[in-house]
Amino acid sequence: MLDLGNKQIVYITRDIERACGLPIDTHGYYIISNLSDFAKEISKGHENVLLIDEKEQPDTWKLLKNEKVIDFINNLDNPHIVVFKNTPQIERICEEHNWNLLNPSAELSNNVEEKLSGFEWLGDLQKHLPQTEIKLCKDIIFEDKPFILQFNRAHTGSGTTLIESEEQLKKIQEKFPERDVRISDYIEGPMFTSNNIVTNNTTLVGNISYQITGLEPFTDQSFSTIGN
């Protein structure tokens, strides 16, 4: 059994699967999530798991405002909060209750994750990416080869489009002529995920996994990620 020592880590998430990377029986590890058949089954006999039974499953920030959740966290000696994706709203709630939120700030996360600011944030490291530019949508010219077009904010591939014709490009330009977009060379092949952690002292590199992308009938978007 793993042991987190005197640190009490509380993972609050809408979907309990996201909190299962660490064994549930890890000493000092707590999970707060929504009730489901799967959550009920895997948490059976574990008092460190709190499942909230609501008609409509609340998002993470709503879970954090639930009275049962507040009592559960406040009864711990030294709780450290972890969420799947930090937001300014989650930061405010944690600050109101004087809870220590371990996630990077929402501002930093958005700056890195969003397509345009994330590219600019890389600085000199941009050279390791496929050829990439940021342009106004109306200024893009189709040069008889496919390329990737991305809007700044999107989730699991919904803002990513493979442009294969001038007609396809023009339809997007008519809708969003003044919007900045990121365009990149198209690299054909399988997609992989690697989850890594960067700290002040070191970088922890996780194993790669095959990224299941654009698989019908689960999605009709070719770049939507549906699992690993």
C-alpha positions in Angstrom: 0.0 0.0 0.0 1.3 3.5 -0.9 1.6 6.0 1.9 1.4 9.8 1.4 2.8 10.4 4.9 1.2 13.3 6.7 -0.1 14.8 3.5 -3.8 14.3 2.9 -4.6 14.6 -0.8 -8.3 15.1 -1.7 -9.2 14.6 -5.4 -12.5 16.2 -6.2 -13.8 15.2 -9.6 -17.2 14.8 -11.5 -16.1 11.4 -12.8 -14.4 9.1 -10.4 -12.3 7.4 -13.2 -10.1 10.5 -13.2 -9.1 9.9 -9.6 -8.2 6.2 -10.0 -4.6 6.7 -11.2 -3.6 6.3 -7.6 -4.8 3.2 -5.8 -7.9 4.0 -3.7 -6.4 2.3 -0.7 -3.4 4.7 -0.7 -2.9 6.0 2.9 -3.7 9.7 3.0 -5.6 9.7 -0.3 -9.3 10.8 -0.4 -11.7 11.0 -3.3 -14.9 13.0 -3.6 -17.1 12.3 -6.7 -20.6 11.6 -7.9 -22.5 8.5 -7.2 -22.7 6.0 -10.0 -22.8 2.2 -10.3 -19.1 2.1 -11.2 -18.1 4.5 -8.4 -20.2 2.6 -5.9 -18.5 -0.7 -6.9 -14.9 0.4 -6.8 -15.3 2.4 -3.6 -17.0 -0.4 -1.6 -15.4 -0.7 1.8 -13.3 2.5 1.5 -14.2 5.2 4.0 -11.8 7.6 2.3 -14.3 8.0 -0.7 -17.3 10.3 -0.5 -19.9 9.9 -3.2 -22.5 12.6 -3.7 -26.0 11.4 -4.8 -27.7 14.2 -6.8 -30.3 13.9 -9.5 -28.1 15.8 -11.9 -24.4 15.0 -11.4 -22.7 18.3 -10.4 -19.5 19.6 -11.8 -16.4 19.9 -9.7 -17.1 23.5 -8.5 -20.6 22.5 -7.4 -19.3 19.5 -5.6 -16.9 21.9 -3.7 -19.9 23.9 -2.5 -21.9 20.9 -1.3 -22.3 20.9 2.5 -21.3 17.2 2.8 -18.2 17.9 0.9 -17.3 20.9 3.0 -17.7 19.0 6.2 -15.7 16.0 4.8 -12.8 18.2 3.9 -12.9 20.3 7.1 -12.8 17.1 9.2 -9.3 16.3 7.7 -6.2 17.5 9.5 -4.2 18.8 6.6 -6.1 18.6 3.3 -4.6 19.4 0.0 -7.1 19.8 -2.9 -6.6 18.4 -6.4 -9.1 18.8 -9.3 -8.9 17.6 -12.9 -9.0 21.1 -14.4 -8.6 24.3 -12.3 -10.8 27.3 -12.9 -11.0 30.8 -11.3 -14.3 29.7 -9.7 -12.7 26.7 -8.1 -9.8 28.9 -6.9 -12.3 31.3 -5.3 -14.1 28.5 -3.5 -10.9 27.1 -2.1 -9.7 30.5 -1.0 -13.0 31.1 0.8 -12.6 27.9 2.8 -8.8 28.3 3.3 -8.1 25.1 1.4 -4.7 24.5 -0.1 -5.3 23.9 -3.9 -2.4 22.0 -5.4 -3.2 22.6 -9.1 -1.3 25.2 -11.1 -3.2 28.4 -11.3 -6.1 28.6 -13.8 -4.4 31.5 -15.5 -1.2 29.5 -16.1 -3.1 26.3 -17.1 -5.1 28.2 -19.7 -2.1 30.0 -21.0 -0.3 26.7 -21.6 -3.3 24.7 -22.8 -4.9 27.1 -25.2 -3.8 26.7 -28.8 -2.6 30.3 -29.5 -1.1 31.3 -26.2 0.3 27.9 -25.7 2.3 28.1 -28.9 3.6 31.6 -28.0 4.5 30.4 -24.5 6.8 27.8 -25.9 9.2 30.5 -27.2 12.4 28.9 -28.7 10.9 25.4 -28.2 8.5 26.1 -31.1 11.2 24.7 -33.4 10.3 21.2 -32.2 6.8 21.4 -33.5 5.6 20.9 -37.1 5.7 24.2 -39.1 3.2 26.4 -37.3 1.8 29.9 -37.8 -0.8 32.1 -36.2 -2.9 34.1 -38.6 -6.2 35.9 -39.1 -8.6 33.3 -40.5 -9.4 35.4 -43.5 -5.7 35.7 -44.5 -5.1 32.0 -44.9 -4.4 30.7 -48.4 -4.9 27.1 -49.3 -1.7 25.9 -51.0 -2.9 22.5 -52.4 -1.8 20.5 -49.4 -3.7 19.5 -46.3 -3.0 21.4 -43.0 -4.4 21.6 -39.5 -6.5 24.6 -38.4 -7.1 25.2 -34.7 -9.1 27.7 -32.8 -7.7 29.0 -29.5 -10.2 27.3 -27.1 -11.5 23.8 -27.6 -11.6 20.5 -25.8 -10.7 17.0 -26.9 -10.2 18.0 -30.5 -13.4 19.8 -31.1 -11.6 22.9 -32.3 -9.2 21.1 -34.6 -10.0 20.7 -38.3 -8.0 19.0 -41.1 -8.3 21.4 -44.1 -8.2 19.4 -47.3 -9.7 21.8 -49.8 -10.1 25.5 -50.6 -13.8 25.1 -50.4 -13.6 23.7 -46.9 -11.4 26.6 -45.8 -13.7 29.2 -47.3 -16.6 27.9 -45.3 -14.7 28.5 -42.1 -13.4 31.9 -43.3 -16.9 33.1 -44.0 -18.0 32.2 -40.4 -14.9 33.5 -38.6 -13.0 35.9 -40.8 -11.5 38.0 -38.0 -10.6 35.2 -35.6 -7.0 34.3 -35.0 -6.3 30.7 -35.7 -3.3 28.4 -35.5 -2.3 26.5 -38.7 0.2 23.7 -38.7 1.6 21.2 -41.2 -0.4 17.9 -41.2 1.6 14.9 -40.0 -0.2 11.6 -40.9 0.0 8.7 -38.4 -1.2 7.4 -35.0 -1.6 9.7 -32.0 -0.1 9.1 -28.6 -0.6 10.6 -25.2 2.2 11.3 -22.7 1.3 12.8 -19.3 4.2 14.5 -17.6 4.9 16.6 -14.5 7.2 19.6 -14.5 8.4 20.8 -11.1 11.0 23.3 -10.0 13.5 20.5 -9.5 12.8 17.8 -12.1 10.5 16.6 -14.9 8.7 13.3 -14.4 7.9 11.6 -17.7 5.0 9.2 -17.9 4.5 6.2 -20.2 3.0 6.8 -23.6 -0.4 5.4 -24.5 -2.3 5.2 -27.8 -4.8 8.0 -28.1 -8.2 6.8 -29.5 -9.2 9.6 -31.8 -12.1 10.1 -34.1 -13.6 6.6 -33.7 -17.1 6.2 -34.9 -19.9 5.8 -33.7 -18.5 7.5 -30.5 -17.8 10.8 -32.3 -18.2 12.3 -35.8 -15.2 14.6 -35.3 -12.0 13.2 -36.7 -9.8 14.8 -34.0 -12.0 14.2 -30.9 -10.3 12.1 -28.3 -12.5 9.5 -26.8 -10.0 7.5 -24.7 -6.6 5.9 -24.4 
